[in-house]
Amino acid sequence: MPYLIAEVDSVNNTSVLTYNVFGNDQFDLYRIWQGTSSSQLDPVFLTPERQVSIWDLPTGWIYFAVSALDSNQVETGLSNIDSVFVHWTGISSDHDAVTAVALLYPNPAVSVVNLLVNSSANGNAEIDFFDITGRKVFSTGKFPVQAGGICRTVAIDGLPSGLYTVRIWGDCVEFTESLVILR
């Protein structure tokens, strides 16, 4: 079954989502699904490409998934659902005056992951981990973020190997990143 990793960036004030499809090479076409919630995805287009940029995404949470068709036009079920928060700068925040940058490392990770947040405002944040089905499997709870930079280390010993979506959110930062855990 193919799976999707999505990243959002900004090019000339336009949000661009680039996805990569990984998995079995036997498929001829990939159907990209998009929606504003993980339970309401609509087919967007078919492509033979394993990497495509999607331009002019609306601001807010956008969810993506992929299915694949083999040479007999038999379609797989949906892959994992990945999400991105789209903002004009590619760095998301509910407050336009607040700028925040977040970095998740190492990626892939084994037992801990570090989150580096550089924010222009004080506030609170929370880190949530979602498995490939979109189910929240771990949360740090809220913690304070001071203006400037902080580094938060999160133990991930209890999570099995796999692909996760990590969402860092709060009143001073909003950020998602894919994380691979290897054991």
Secondary structure, 3 states (H helix, E strand, C coil): CCEEEEEEEEECCEEEEEEEEECCCCCCEEEEEEEEECCEEEEEEEECCCEEEEECCCCEEEEEEEEEECCCCCECCCCCCEEEEECCCCCECCCCCCCEEEEEECCCECCEEEEEEEECCCEEEEEEEECCCCCEEEECCCEEECCEEEEEEEECCCCCCEEEEEEEEECCCEEEEEEEECC
